[in-house]
């Protein structure tokens, strides 16, 4: 069946993502990067507040990065990847 793919819907999946899944739309690279950032943070046991403190931003900013409300600037991406022990290329793979 061309054009179909199987996805596992997780509890933190946004309404936009669920709509895309219903219409068989693949998540874009930024949505995938957001998921990878959140997963890396959680795997290391960091809270959004802890990440925010290290980066010198508000915890609400980290939340907005993870929910795709704000885009992460290049400087913060580099520091975020270092903190979360993930390469930039893996983030956007």
C-alpha positions in Angstrom: 0.0 0.0 0.0 1.9 3.0 -1.3 1.6 6.2 0.8 0.7 4.6 4.1 2.9 4.1 7.1 2.3 2.9 10.7 2.8 5.2 13.6 2.5 4.8 17.3 0.6 7.6 18.9 2.1 8.6 22.2 0.4 10.4 25.1 2.4 13.6 24.4 1.4 13.7 20.7 -0.1 17.1 19.8 -3.4 17.7 18.1 -1.6 18.8 15.0 0.4 15.6 14.9 -2.7 13.5 15.4 -4.4 15.3 12.5 -1.3 14.7 10.3 -1.3 11.0 11.2 -5.0 10.7 10.4 -4.3 12.2 6.9 -1.1 10.1 6.5 1.2 13.1 6.6 4.7 12.4 7.7 5.9 14.8 10.5 8.3 17.4 9.2 12.0 17.5 10.2 11.3 20.2 12.8 8.6 18.1 14.5 11.0 15.1 14.5 13.8 17.3 16.0 11.4 18.5 18.7 10.6 15.0 19.6 14.3 14.0 19.7 15.1 17.0 22.0 12.4 16.1 24.4 13.3 12.4 24.4 17.0 13.2 25.0 16.1 15.6 27.8 13.9 13.0 29.4 16.4 10.2 29.0 19.0 12.2 30.9 16.5 13.0 33.6 16.5 16.8 33.1 13.5 18.9 33.7 12.6 21.8 31.4 13.5 24.1 34.2 17.0 22.5 34.6 17.7 22.8 30.9 16.4 26.4 30.9 18.7 27.3 33.9 21.8 25.9 32.2 21.0 27.7 28.9 20.0 31.0 30.6 16.4 31.0 29.2 13.0 30.8 30.8 11.6 27.3 31.4 8.5 28.4 29.4 10.9 28.9 26.5 12.1 25.3 26.6 8.5 24.2 26.8 7.7 26.3 23.7 10.7 24.7 21.9 9.4 21.3 22.7 5.8 22.0 21.6 6.9 23.7 18.4 5.7 27.2 19.4 9.1 28.8 19.3 12.0 27.9 17.0 15.3 27.4 18.7 18.1 29.8 17.5 21.3 28.3 16.2 23.4 29.2 19.3 20.9 27.6 21.6 20.7 24.5 19.4 24.5 24.0 19.7 24.4 24.4 23.5 21.3 22.3 23.8 22.8 19.4 21.8 26.0 19.6 24.0 23.9 19.5 27.2 21.7 16.7 26.0 24.6 14.7 24.4 23.1 14.6 20.9 24.8 15.6 17.7 23.1 18.3 15.5 23.2 15.8 12.6 21.4 13.2 14.7 18.9 15.8 15.8 17.8 16.6 12.2 18.4 13.1 10.8 
